[in-house]
């Protein structure tokens, strides 16, 4: 019987390019450059990047009705997502808005590592990064996904099979 372990590390990007920052704020690049008072950070090689936290302060000031005030900055508490590993049937239930069982559930978090044991045998599984808790705030997620599995076939058998197919010439 084969088994698999899924390990995922994620952390939201903090520094965004001009187009990423515009997308993060829900604006076209042209409108973003006109409307956004946040100054980009210039790196040593001349690259310009916008800080997500500074953009959050600006957006929060818009929500408060003060378009240009950056004072009273507080950390963006709406930077959380939820991560799930779901079976095919559980994904269908979840997608329709109902609670379901999952192989992994992170709870609300901004960074983390997933390590989930996938049941042996064939199947379809979904890795879901959910923003349902804060749909009005766009999220950029960088994830590294590694799936490690053990085959039920012995190593000597797999080597013999490979040698045979190489010998046959396929």
C-alpha positions as CSV (number, residue, x, y, z in Angstrom):
1,X,0.0,0.0,0.0
2,X,1.4,3.4,-0.9
3,X,1.3,6.5,1.3
4,X,2.1,10.1,0.9
5,X,3.0,13.1,3.1
6,X,2.2,16.6,1.9
7,X,4.4,19.4,3.3
8,X,3.7,23.0,2.4
9,X,5.4,26.2,3.6
10,X,3.8,29.6,2.9
11,X,4.4,33.1,3.8
12,X,2.7,36.2,2.3
13,X,4.9,38.4,0.2
14,X,5.7,41.7,1.9
15,X,7.3,43.7,-0.9
16,X,5.4,44.0,-4.1
17,X,6.2,45.1,-7.6
18,X,4.2,48.0,-9.1
19,X,1.7,45.7,-10.9
20,X,1.4,43.4,-7.8
21,X,0.8,46.4,-5.5
22,X,-1.8,47.8,-7.9
23,X,-3.5,44.3,-8.0
24,X,-3.3,44.0,-4.2
25,X,-5.2,47.3,-3.9
26,X,-7.7,46.4,-6.6
27,X,-6.6,49.2,-9.0
28,X,-5.1,49.4,-12.5
29,X,-1.5,50.3,-12.5
30,X,-2.3,53.8,-13.9
31,X,-5.0,54.5,-11.2
32,X,-2.7,53.1,-8.5
33,X,0.1,55.5,-9.4
34,X,-2.3,58.4,-9.5
35,X,-4.2,57.6,-6.2
36,X,-1.6,55.8,-4.0
37,X,0.4,58.1,-1.7
38,X,2.6,55.3,-0.5
39,X,6.2,55.7,-1.6
40,X,8.0,52.6,-2.8
41,X,11.2,51.4,-1.2
42,X,14.2,51.5,-3.5
43,X,16.6,48.5,-3.3
44,X,20.3,48.8,-3.9
45,X,20.0,47.6,-7.5
46,X,17.3,50.3,-8.2
47,X,14.3,48.0,-8.0
48,X,11.2,49.7,-6.5
49,X,8.9,47.7,-4.2
50,X,5.8,48.7,-2.3
51,X,5.4,47.4,1.3
52,X,2.2,45.5,1.9
53,X,2.0,46.9,5.4
54,X,2.2,50.5,4.2
55,X,-0.4,49.8,1.6
56,X,-2.6,48.4,4.3
57,X,-2.3,51.6,6.4
58,X,-3.3,53.6,3.3
59,X,-6.3,51.4,2.6
60,X,-7.4,51.5,6.2
61,X,-7.2,55.3,6.1
62,X,-9.5,55.2,3.0
63,X,-11.9,53.1,4.9
64,X,-11.8,55.6,7.8
65,X,-12.6,58.4,5.4
66,X,-9.2,60.1,5.6
67,X,-7.6,59.6,2.2
68,X,-4.1,60.9,2.8
69,X,-3.5,60.4,6.5
70,X,-0.9,57.7,7.3
71,X,-0.9,58.3,11.1
72,X,-2.3,55.8,13.6
73,X,-0.8,52.9,11.7
74,X,-1.5,49.5,13.1
75,X,-0.6,46.1,11.8
76,X,-3.0,44.7,9.2
77,X,-4.9,42.2,11.2
78,X,-6.7,41.0,8.1
79,X,-3.7,39.2,6.7
80,X,-4.9,35.7,7.5
81,X,-5.9,32.9,5.2
82,X,-7.1,29.3,5.9
83,X,-5.4,26.3,4.4
84,X,-7.1,22.9,3.8
85,X,-6.2,19.6,2.3
86,X,-9.5,18.0,1.2
87,X,-10.6,14.8,-0.5
88,X,-12.5,15.1,-3.8
89,X,-15.9,14.6,-2.1
90,X,-15.0,16.9,0.8
91,X,-13.9,19.6,-1.6
92,X,-17.3,19.5,-3.3
93,X,-19.1,19.9,0.0
94,X,-16.7,22.8,1.1
95,X,-17.1,24.5,-2.3
96,X,-20.9,24.6,-1.8
97,X,-20.4,26.4,1.5
98,X,-20.9,23.6,4.0
99,X,-18.7,22.3,6.8
100,X,-16.8,19.1,6.0
101,X,-14.0,17.0,7.3
102,X,-10.5,17.7,6.1
103,X,-7.2,15.9,6.1
104,X,-5.6,19.2,7.3
105,X,-7.1,22.5,8.4
106,X,-4.8,25.4,9.5
107,X,-7.3,27.8,11.1
108,X,-6.7,31.5,10.4
109,X,-3.0,32.2,9.9
110,X,-0.6,34.4,8.1
111,X,2.3,32.0,7.8
112,X,2.7,28.3,8.4
113,X,3.7,24.8,7.5
114,X,1.3,22.0,6.5
115,X,2.2,18.4,7.1
116,X,-0.7,16.1,6.2
117,X,-0.7,12.3,5.8
118,X,-2.6,11.4,2.6
119,X,-4.4,8.0,2.8
120,X,-2.9,5.2,0.8
121,X,-4.3,4.4,-2.6
122,X,-5.3,6.5,-5.6
123,X,-7.4,9.5,-5.2
124,X,-7.9,13.2,-6.0
125,X,-7.0,15.7,-3.3
126,X,-7.3,19.5,-3.2
127,X,-4.9,21.9,-1.6
128,X,-7.0,25.0,-0.8
129,X,-5.8,28.5,0.3
130,X,-9.1,30.1,1.4
131,X,-9.7,33.8,1.8
132,X,-13.4,33.4,2.7
133,X,-12.9,35.0,6.1
134,X,-11.7,38.3,4.6
135,X,-12.9,38.4,1.0
136,X,-12.6,42.2,0.7
137,X,-8.8,42.0,1.3
138,X,-6.8,40.5,-1.6
139,X,-4.0,38.1,-0.6
140,X,-0.8,37.2,-2.4
141,X,0.4,33.7,-1.3
142,X,3.8,32.2,-2.0
143,X,3.8,28.5,-1.4
144,X,6.4,25.7,-1.8
145,X,4.7,22.4,-2.2
146,X,6.4,19.0,-1.8
147,X,4.7,15.7,-2.1
148,X,6.7,12.8,-0.8
149,X,5.4,9.3,-1.2
150,X,6.4,5.7,-0.7
151,X,5.5,3.1,-3.3
152,X,4.2,-0.3,-2.4
153,X,6.5,-1.8,-5.0
154,X,9.9,-2.9,-3.7
155,X,12.9,-0.9,-5.0
156,X,14.5,-3.9,-6.7
157,X,11.3,-4.5,-8.7
158,X,11.1,-0.9,-9.9
159,X,14.8,-1.0,-11.0
160,X,14.1,-4.3,-12.9
161,X,11.0,-2.8,-14.5
162,X,13.1,0.3,-15.6
163,X,15.9,-1.9,-17.0
164,X,13.4,-4.0,-18.9
165,X,11.7,-0.9,-20.6
166,X,15.1,0.6,-21.4
167,X,16.2,-2.7,-22.9
168,X,13.0,-2.9,-25.0
169,X,13.7,0.6,-26.1
170,X,10.5,2.5,-25.2
